[in-house]
Amino acid sequence: MAKLLYYLGVFLYKFTIHFVAFLGNTKAKNWVNGRKDIFKRLKQTFEKNRHPVIWIHCASLGEFEQGRPLIERLNTQFPSHKILLTFFSPSGYLVQKDYNKVDWVFYLPADSPKHAAQFISIVQPQQAIFVKYEFWYYYLMQLQAQQIPTYLISAIFRPNQPFFRWYGTLFRQMIGCFQHIFVQNEASLLLLKQIGYQRGVIAGDTRLDRVLAIKKQAKTFPILDAFCQKQYTLVCGSTWPADEAVLADFFQQFSACKLVIAPHQIDNKHLQQIEELFQFTNCLRYSQQATADELAQASVLIIDNIGMLSSIYAYADLAYIGGGFGLGIHNILEAAVFEIPVLFGSNYQKFQEAKDLIEAGVAFEISHAKDMLYRVQQLQQTAARAKIQQQVQQYINQHSGATQVILKHLD
């Protein structure tokens, strides 16, 4: 019965995506169109391949960033192998389809007995690596049946997930297909042991390895140099409207700093909404080609492009990470590695790194503008900043190196 319900669930999801695509939804259309003639294209690609294949699968862009440090190490350490990267979501595929550290990038065909058998038969992976949350029953069963070593990396588990509930037999079967599961924390390892899985390994979060590498490659920007003027600077990354409303309220009460806002969505309508929120002060867009004097006099700078944020944190004395008043916070590690305090809204419970950094006294939850005002004034003190730098260094020493731990266990 569980297998039938799973099959129907995947079928209904696929049907819904096709229907929404028919109605004109761009993301759904990309999902559908990207899978057209997928097996024909796979056959054409792999029929002449004579190299062993490592298959890495990510749901979307966030999971790709977690897998990226491992991909790049595999690329270096196994030059005779070919690497296939697959995505479930267009938001990952469209951004990384030309990623040059792998040999091929494809969408993953929807999970079914026929699709899984075809895919594995064509690709013939020597190893398969799934990132964080990816559990596809028929693919995992096919990999297990053909005795292909399969791994899950950067996994994190919670007691309320189906794996640990009375109705989770099918999900526990999927867990058993992995030769090793590399988890982020001890709580996840204990949950696996409770259901009889003994091949779990605490490796940590590979994203920390990634953000440390990004930090080393951080760029400088003349526009930001002219804007910040070495004044106290708050960088707000991946913000949503709910975040921006709190930031505007805060900035009306505390304007003794420079504010850099890098919104998650950069369509013109959203940018105009931000400008309206901050109409009480001097606000510029990054693309505005303002003069050095105009930048120096401005109080708020809106980043209206993609790709700069991870380097911009180098200019920050304090970071605010968006999403905490919505579906969940964005990447806080890429800010924290610059040894600065990090603020975010209340929806962070699913993010282990947020809980760890709060416990370490590096990150702080805020609920409203007054809360933020109190924290900023507190964190401006020299003693507080020095302590946070020390705590971040300690956190990095304890949690980095997940990629190396994983590599030691791969066949």
Buried (B, 14 or more C-beta within 10 A) or exposed (E): EBBEEBBEEBEEEBEEBEEBBEEEBEBBBBBBEBBEEBBEBBEEBBEEBEEEBBBBBBBBBBBBBBBBBBBBBBBEEBEEBBBBBBBBBBBBBEBBBEBEBBBBBBBBBBBBBEBBBBBBBBBBBBBBBBBBBBBBBBBBBBBBEEEBBBBBBBBBBEEEEBBBEEEBEBBBBBBEBBBBBBBBBEEBBEBBEEBEBEBBBEBBBBBBBBBBBBBEEBEEBEBBEBBBEEEEBBBBBBBBBBBBBBBBBBBEEBEEBBBBBBBBEBEEEBBEBBBEBBEEEEBBBBEBEBEEEBBBEBBBBBBBEEEBBBBBBBBBBBBBBBBBBBEBBBBBBBBBBBBBBBBBBEBBEEBBBBBBBBEBBBBBBBEEBEBBBEBBEEBBEEEBBEBBBBBBEEBBEEBBBBBEBBBEBBE
